[in-house]
Amino acid sequence: MPKTYSSLRVLVTGGGTGGHIYPLISVAEELQNIGAEHGITVETHYVGAPGRFREILLEQGIRISEVFSSKWRRYVSLLNILDIPKFFVSIFQALFHVFWIMPDVLFSKGGPGSLPVVFACWFYRIPVLIHESDAVPGRANLWAARFATRIGISFLSSQEYFGDRNVALVGNPIRTFLLKDRDNQEFSKRYFGFAQDEPLLLVLGGSQGSTRINEFILNSLELLIRDFQILHQVGVKNFEEIKREGEFLMKDFHPEERSRYKPMAYFKEDIKDAFAAADLIVSRAGAGSIFEIAAFGKPSILIPLQEGADQRANAYEYAKTGAAVVLEEQNLLPNIFAAQLKKIFGAAQKRSDMSEAASQFARPSAARLIAEGLVELATNADGE
């Protein structure tokens, strides 16, 4: 890294979902760490459509300039027509914002609102590093690749979509606090009030919860509760309803059995203890979820969103490593689910092999690698 640089101005962009925003924040944190190590001031700006994550970005000291969010849907929709003028307006917005910020480098996670920012930086000859989380790249990143200097990917299978461009397998950046000061499984089980010597299933449906997974777990409680403890993230909006339904369904259960099921509205930083406590994780198959599960070396059953082609691709690509089992929604039936659990928990070696495969797949240094790549691009005049 050239010592002549005393400051760097980094621009980040990405659609307003957790799968886009949290990796941006993780990389921004690593940029600050690199800056502190080398005596360089790093200034981070966000241009895009942050949605409900605006306050989270501001809390991280990231300055925000907004552009219109537009997307091209894979299905016939009137919204596609309505979003066309918004897209062209967002290009002019991005050109304006990027001109006044004039960053040294851009990091894009893709998603709605990101492509105009990538184009604007390419127009001003600012080096661009894009990152693709999913096994099958999204449209925004496929288009943005034409303007990118470098491309980072999470799944090796996505490399074929980018041809002979400058692509590197770096993994997916996960929330940095998950990598620090972890408690052991015994403490974490005790933290949530569970027994140490009984297997614990952690059920995740995303920050909003999953109605289908929630209903399935409730309908399967009588079968599952015999052999497993269950920590179930149901979503903030669903919590009171799920809690009432769970209490009703378990009203005739023994008190000890009722204590084996615990619904949670939403995990914040205690998600770290939830991961640590789990013996097996049941989850959707977003890239962020998969890489966080892998970082803890946990076996998993993945239930990809039925309408989500990206989640199905992620799930099956990850399952190839032996770290997970994929269960399609149409097969989400109590007896099939119980059979998978029996197969996994019926042999200690099976769980051990799945855990080892998960740990081998994890790339906890992804955010650091991307941050180093951004600094390298920014501090080389030719952008190579």
C-alpha positions as CSV (number, residue, x, y, z in Angstrom):
1,M,0.0,0.0,0.0
2,P,1.6,3.3,-1.0
3,K,2.4,5.4,2.1
4,T,1.7,8.6,0.3
5,Y,-2.0,8.2,0.8
6,S,-3.3,9.8,4.0
7,S,-7.0,9.4,3.2
8,L,-9.3,7.3,1.1
9,R,-12.8,8.0,0.0
10,V,-14.8,4.8,-0.6
11,L,-18.3,4.7,-2.1
12,V,-20.5,1.7,-1.5
13,T,-23.9,0.8,-3.0
14,G,-26.4,-2.0,-2.9
15,G,-30.1,-2.7,-2.9
16,G,-32.0,-2.1,0.4
17,T,-32.1,-5.6,1.8
18,G,-30.1,-7.2,4.6
19,G,-28.4,-9.4,2.1
20,H,-27.0,-6.3,0.4
21,I,-26.5,-3.9,3.3
22,Y,-24.9,-6.1,6.0
23,P,-22.0,-7.1,3.8
24,L,-21.5,-3.5,2.9
25,I,-21.2,-2.6,6.6
26,S,-18.9,-5.5,7.2
27,V,-16.5,-4.3,4.5
28,A,-16.8,-0.7,5.7
29,E,-15.7,-1.9,9.2
30,E,-12.7,-3.7,7.7
31,L,-11.8,-0.6,5.7
32,Q,-11.7,1.4,9.0
33,N,-9.5,-1.3,10.5
34,I,-7.1,-1.2,7.6
35,G,-7.1,2.6,7.8
36,A,-6.2,2.5,11.5
37,E,-3.4,0.0,10.9
38,H,-1.8,2.2,8.2
39,G,-2.6,5.7,9.5
40,I,-5.1,6.4,6.7
41,T,-8.4,8.2,7.1
42,V,-11.2,6.3,5.4
43,E,-14.3,8.1,4.5
44,T,-17.3,6.0,3.4
45,H,-20.3,7.1,1.4
46,Y,-23.4,5.2,0.3
47,V,-25.3,6.1,-2.8
48,G,-28.4,4.0,-3.6
49,A,-31.8,3.0,-2.2
50,P,-31.2,2.0,1.5
51,G,-34.8,1.4,2.4
52,R,-35.3,0.5,6.0
53,F,-31.6,0.2,6.5
54,R,-30.9,3.9,6.3
55,E,-30.5,4.4,10.1
56,I,-28.2,1.4,10.4
57,L,-25.9,2.8,7.7
58,L,-25.9,6.2,9.5
59,E,-25.1,4.5,12.8
60,Q,-22.0,3.1,11.1
61,G,-20.8,6.6,10.2
62,I,-21.6,6.0,6.5
63,R,-22.9,9.1,4.7
64,I,-26.0,8.6,2.5
65,S,-27.2,10.0,-0.8
66,E,-30.3,8.4,-2.3
67,V,-31.3,7.5,-5.8
68,F,-34.5,6.0,-7.0
69,S,-34.8,2.2,-6.7
70,S,-35.9,0.3,-9.8
71,K,-35.7,-3.3,-10.8
72,W,-36.5,-5.5,-13.8
73,R,-38.8,-8.4,-12.7
74,R,-38.5,-11.8,-14.3
75,Y,-42.3,-12.0,-14.6
76,V,-44.8,-9.9,-16.5
77,S,-45.6,-6.9,-14.4
78,L,-46.9,-3.4,-15.0
79,L,-44.2,-2.3,-12.5
80,N,-41.5,-3.1,-15.1
81,I,-43.0,-0.4,-17.3
82,L,-43.3,2.1,-14.5
83,D,-39.7,1.5,-13.4
84,I,-38.2,2.3,-16.8
85,P,-38.4,6.1,-16.3
86,K,-37.2,5.8,-12.7
87,F,-34.1,3.9,-13.9
88,F,-33.1,6.7,-16.3
89,V,-33.8,9.3,-13.6
90,S,-31.6,7.4,-11.2
91,I,-28.7,7.4,-13.6
92,F,-28.7,11.2,-13.6
93,Q,-29.1,11.2,-9.8
94,A,-26.1,8.9,-9.5
95,L,-24.0,11.0,-11.9
96,F,-24.7,14.0,-9.8
97,H,-23.9,12.4,-6.4
98,V,-20.8,10.6,-7.6
99,F,-19.5,13.8,-9.2
100,W,-19.7,15.6,-5.8
101,I,-18.3,12.8,-3.8
102,M,-15.7,11.7,-6.4
103,P,-14.6,8.6,-4.5
104,D,-11.3,6.7,-5.0
105,V,-13.1,3.4,-5.5
106,L,-16.6,1.9,-5.6
107,F,-17.9,-1.3,-3.9
108,S,-21.2,-2.6,-5.2
109,K,-23.3,-5.5,-3.8
110,G,-25.8,-5.3,-6.6
111,G,-29.6,-5.1,-6.2
112,P,-32.1,-2.4,-7.0
113,G,-30.5,1.1,-7.2
114,S,-26.9,-0.1,-7.6
115,L,-26.5,-0.3,-11.4
116,P,-26.8,3.5,-12.0
117,V,-24.1,4.0,-9.4
118,V,-21.8,1.5,-11.0
119,F,-22.4,3.2,-14.4
120,A,-21.7,6.6,-13.0
121,C,-18.4,5.5,-11.5
122,W,-17.4,3.8,-14.7
123,F,-18.3,7.1,-16.5
124,Y,-15.9,9.0,-14.2
125,R,-13.2,6.3,-14.6
126,I,-13.4,5.3,-10.9
127,P,-12.4,1.7,-10.3
128,V,-15.3,-0.6,-9.5
129,L,-15.4,-3.8,-7.5
130,I,-18.7,-5.7,-7.5
131,H,-19.6,-8.7,-5.4
132,E,-22.1,-11.4,-6.1
133,S,-23.5,-13.3,-3.1
134,D,-25.6,-15.9,-4.9
135,A,-24.8,-19.1,-6.8
136,V,-26.8,-17.6,-9.8
137,P,-26.0,-13.9,-10.2
138,G,-28.7,-11.3,-10.1
139,R,-29.5,-9.2,-13.2
140,A,-28.0,-6.0,-11.7
141,N,-24.6,-7.6,-11.2
142,L,-24.7,-9.3,-14.6
143,W,-25.1,-5.9,-16.2
144,A,-22.8,-4.2,-13.8
145,A,-20.0,-6.7,-14.6
146,R,-19.5,-4.9,-17.9
147,F,-18.3,-1.8,-16.0
148,A,-16.5,-3.6,-13.2
149,T,-12.7,-3.6,-12.7
150,R,-12.9,-6.7,-10.4
151,I,-15.6,-9.1,-9.4
152,G,-15.8,-11.0,-6.1
153,I,-18.0,-14.2,-5.9
154,S,-19.3,-16.3,-3.0
155,F,-20.0,-19.6,-4.8
156,L,-17.6,-21.0,-7.4
157,S,-20.5,-21.9,-9.7
158,S,-21.3,-18.3,-10.4
159,Q,-17.9,-17.7,-12.1
160,E,-19.2,-19.1,-15.4
161,Y,-21.7,-16.3,-15.7
162,F,-18.9,-13.7,-15.8
163,G,-16.9,-15.2,-18.6
164,D,-13.2,-14.3,-18.6
165,R,-13.5,-11.1,-16.5
166,N,-11.3,-10.6,-13.4
167,V,-13.1,-12.8,-10.9
168,A,-12.0,-14.1,-7.5
169,L,-13.7,-16.5,-5.1
170,V,-13.8,-14.6,-1.8
171,G,-16.9,-15.9,0.0
172,N,-19.7,-13.7,1.4
173,P,-19.0,-11.0,4.1
174,I,-20.9,-11.7,7.2
175,R,-21.7,-9.5,10.2
176,T,-18.4,-8.9,11.9
177,F,-19.7,-9.3,15.5
178,L,-20.5,-12.9,14.8
179,L,-16.8,-13.6,14.4
180,K,-15.7,-12.2,17.8
181,D,-15.9,-13.3,21.4
182,R,-18.1,-16.4,20.9
183,D,-19.5,-18.3,23.9
184,N,-19.4,-22.1,24.0
185,Q,-22.5,-24.2,23.3
186,E,-23.0,-25.1,27.0
187,F,-23.2,-21.4,28.0
188,S,-25.4,-20.5,25.0
189,K,-27.9,-23.2,25.7
190,R,-28.1,-22.1,29.3
191,Y,-28.5,-18.4,28.1
192,F,-31.8,-19.4,26.3
193,G,-32.9,-21.7,29.2
194,F,-32.4,-25.0,27.5
195,A,-31.0,-28.3,28.8
196,Q,-27.4,-29.0,28.0
197,D,-27.8,-32.7,27.1
198,E,-30.7,-32.4,24.7
199,P,-30.3,-31.6,21.0
200,L,-31.4,-28.1,20.1
201,L,-32.9,-27.1,16.7
202,L,-32.5,-23.4,15.7
203,V,-35.3,-22.5,13.2
204,L,-34.7,-19.3,11.2
205,G,-37.1,-17.7,8.7
206,G,-35.3,-14.5,8.0
207,S,-35.8,-11.1,9.8
208,Q,-39.5,-11.0,8.8
209,G,-40.1,-14.7,9.7
210,S,-41.5,-17.2,7.3
211,T,-45.2,-18.0,7.5
212,R,-44.8,-21.4,5.9
213,I,-42.0,-22.5,8.2
214,N,-43.8,-21.1,11.2
215,E,-46.9,-23.0,10.4
216,F,-45.0,-26.2,9.7
217,I,-43.1,-26.0,13.1
218,L,-46.3,-25.4,15.0
219,N,-48.1,-28.3,13.2
220,S,-45.1,-30.5,14.0
221,L,-44.6,-29.6,17.6
222,E,-46.1,-32.8,19.0
223,L,-43.8,-34.9,16.9
224,L,-40.7,-32.8,17.4
225,I,-40.9,-32.0,21.0
226,R,-40.4,-35.6,22.0
227,D,-36.8,-35.6,20.9
228,F,-35.7,-32.0,20.4
229,Q,-35.6,-28.6,22.0
230,I,-36.6,-25.8,19.5
231,L,-35.5,-22.2,19.4
232,H,-37.7,-20.6,16.8
233,Q,-37.3,-17.1,15.2
234,V,-40.8,-16.3,14.0
235,G,-40.6,-12.6,13.0
236,V,-41.7,-9.5,14.9
237,K,-45.1,-9.2,13.2
238,N,-45.8,-12.9,13.8
239,F,-44.6,-13.3,17.4
240,E,-47.8,-12.7,19.4
241,E,-49.9,-14.9,17.1
242,I,-47.3,-17.7,17.1
243,K,-46.9,-17.5,20.9
244,R,-50.7,-17.8,21.4
245,E,-51.0,-20.7,18.9
246,G,-48.0,-22.5,20.5
247,E,-49.4,-22.2,24.0
248,F,-52.8,-23.5,22.8
249,L,-51.3,-26.5,20.9
250,M,-49.2,-27.4,24.0
251,K,-51.8,-26.8,26.7
252,D,-52.0,-30.5,27.4
253,F,-48.3,-31.1,27.2
254,H,-46.3,-31.7,30.4
255,P,-44.6,-28.5,31.7
256,E,-41.2,-29.9,30.9
257,E,-42.3,-30.5,27.3
258,R,-43.6,-27.0,27.0
259,S,-40.3,-25.6,28.1
260,R,-38.6,-27.3,25.2
261,Y,-40.1,-24.8,22.7
262,K,-39.2,-21.2,22.7
263,P,-40.5,-18.7,20.0
264,M,-38.4,-15.5,19.5
265,A,-39.6,-12.4,17.6
266,Y,-36.2,-11.5,16.3
267,F,-32.6,-12.0,17.2
268,K,-30.3,-9.0,17.5
269,E,-26.8,-9.6,18.7
270,D,-28.0,-12.6,20.6
271,I,-28.1,-14.4,17.2
272,K,-24.5,-15.2,18.0
273,D,-25.6,-17.2,21.0
274,A,-28.4,-18.8,19.1
275,F,-25.9,-20.1,16.5
276,A,-23.6,-21.3,19.2
277,A,-26.3,-23.1,21.1
278,A,-27.7,-25.0,18.1
279,D,-27.0,-28.6,17.3
280,L,-28.7,-28.2,13.9
281,I,-30.1,-25.1,12.1
282,V,-33.2,-25.1,9.9
283,S,-33.1,-22.0,7.6
284,R,-34.0,-20.4,4.4
285,A,-31.2,-20.4,1.9
286,G,-30.2,-16.8,1.4
287,A,-26.5,-16.4,0.9
288,G,-26.1,-14.4,4.1
289,S,-27.8,-17.1,6.1
290,I,-25.7,-19.9,4.6
291,F,-22.4,-18.2,5.2
292,E,-23.3,-17.4,8.8
293,I,-24.3,-21.0,9.4
294,A,-21.1,-22.2,7.9
295,A,-19.0,-19.8,10.0
296,F,-20.3,-21.6,13.1
297,G,-19.7,-25.0,11.6
298,K,-23.3,-26.1,12.1
299,P,-25.1,-28.9,10.2
300,S,-28.3,-27.5,8.6
301,I,-31.5,-28.3,6.8
302,L,-32.2,-25.6,4.1
303,I,-35.7,-24.8,3.0
304,P,-35.3,-22.6,-0.1
305,L,-38.1,-20.1,-0.8
306,Q,-40.4,-21.8,-3.3
307,E,-40.5,-18.7,-5.5
308,G,-36.8,-18.0,-5.1
309,A,-34.6,-19.4,-7.9
310,D,-31.5,-17.8,-6.2
311,Q,-32.2,-19.6,-2.9
312,R,-32.7,-23.0,-4.6
313,A,-29.4,-22.6,-6.4
314,N,-27.6,-21.5,-3.2
315,A,-29.1,-24.4,-1.3
316,Y,-28.1,-27.1,-3.7
317,E,-24.7,-25.7,-4.3
318,Y,-24.0,-25.6,-0.6
319,A,-25.5,-29.1,-0.1
320,K,-22.9,-30.5,-2.6
321,T,-20.3,-29.9,0.1
322,G,-22.1,-32.3,2.5
323,A,-22.8,-29.5,5.0
324,A,-26.5,-29.4,4.5
325,V,-29.7,-31.2,3.5
326,V,-32.1,-29.5,1.1
327,L,-35.8,-29.9,1.8
328,E,-38.1,-28.3,-0.8
329,E,-41.3,-26.6,0.4
330,Q,-43.6,-29.1,-1.3
331,N,-41.8,-31.8,0.7
332,L,-42.1,-29.9,4.0
333,L,-44.1,-32.6,5.7
334,P,-43.7,-33.8,9.4
335,N,-42.7,-37.4,8.5
336,I,-40.2,-36.4,5.8
337,F,-38.7,-33.7,8.1
338,A,-38.5,-36.2,11.0
339,A,-36.8,-38.8,8.8
340,Q,-34.1,-36.3,7.9
341,L,-33.6,-35.4,11.6
342,K,-33.3,-39.1,12.4
343,K,-30.7,-39.6,9.7
344,I,-28.6,-36.7,10.9
345,F,-28.9,-37.3,14.6
346,G,-28.9,-41.1,14.3
347,A,-25.1,-41.1,13.8
348,A,-22.6,-38.9,15.5
349,Q,-20.2,-39.3,12.5
350,K,-22.9,-37.8,10.2
351,R,-23.2,-34.7,12.2
352,S,-19.4,-34.4,12.6
353,D,-18.9,-34.7,8.8
354,M,-21.6,-32.1,8.2
355,S,-20.0,-29.7,10.7
356,E,-16.6,-30.2,9.2
357,A,-17.9,-29.6,5.7
358,A,-19.6,-26.4,6.9
359,S,-16.4,-25.1,8.5
360,Q,-14.4,-25.9,5.3
361,F,-16.9,-24.0,3.2
362,A,-16.9,-20.9,5.5
363,R,-14.7,-17.9,4.5
364,P,-14.7,-15.7,7.5
365,S,-12.1,-13.4,6.0
366,A,-14.3,-12.4,3.1
367,A,-14.9,-8.8,4.3
368,R,-11.2,-8.3,4.9
369,L,-10.2,-9.6,1.5
370,I,-12.7,-7.3,-0.2
371,A,-11.6,-4.3,1.8
372,E,-7.9,-5.0,0.9
373,G,-8.9,-5.3,-2.7
374,L,-10.7,-1.9,-2.6
375,V,-7.7,-0.3,-1.0
376,E,-5.4,-1.8,-3.7
377,L,-7.7,-0.5,-6.5
378,A,-7.9,2.9,-4.9
379,T,-4.2,3.3,-4.4
380,N,-3.1,2.2,-7.8
381,A,-3.6,4.9,-10.4
382,D,-4.2,2.5,-13.2
383,G,-6.9,0.6,-11.2
384,E,-5.3,-2.8,-12.0
